[in-house]
Amino acid sequence: MWHELWIALALLLILEGVIPFLSPDGLRRALVAMHQLSDSQLRFAGLTSMLLGVVLLYVINR
């Protein structure tokens, strides 16, 4: 189990690094846009992301 967790973390870091590597200016613009969102909008985006992740895990492991 720990091995898979470390693999998942490594993949997360790789995926998180793709956008700043390919488009640093696009990332800056996205962060500025995110800064202008309200707390409730950010929470909703986070909740939506988590739920999509859970559904994706369910579909993959089905």
C-alpha positions, 0 to 999 in steps of 0.5 A, spaced: 500 500 500 505 504 501 508 503 495 502 505 491 501 511 495 508 514 493 507 512 486 501 516 486 504 522 490 510 522 484 505 522 479 501 528 482 508 532 482 509 530 475 502 532 473 502 539 477 509 540 474 506 540 467 503 546 466 508 551 469 513 548 465 509 548 458 506 555 460 508 559 466 504 565 463 498 561 463 499 559 470 500 566 472 494 568 469 490 562 472 492 564 479 490 571 478 484 569 476 483 564 482 485 570 487 479 574 485 474 568 486 470 568 493 472 563 498 465 559 497 467 559 489 474 556 491 471 551 496 466 549 490 471 548 485 475 544 491 469 539 492 467 538 485 475 536 484 474 531 490 468 528 487 470 527 480 476 524 483 472 519 487 468 517 481 474 516 477 477 512 482 470 508 483 470 507 475 477 505 474 477 500 480 470 497 478 
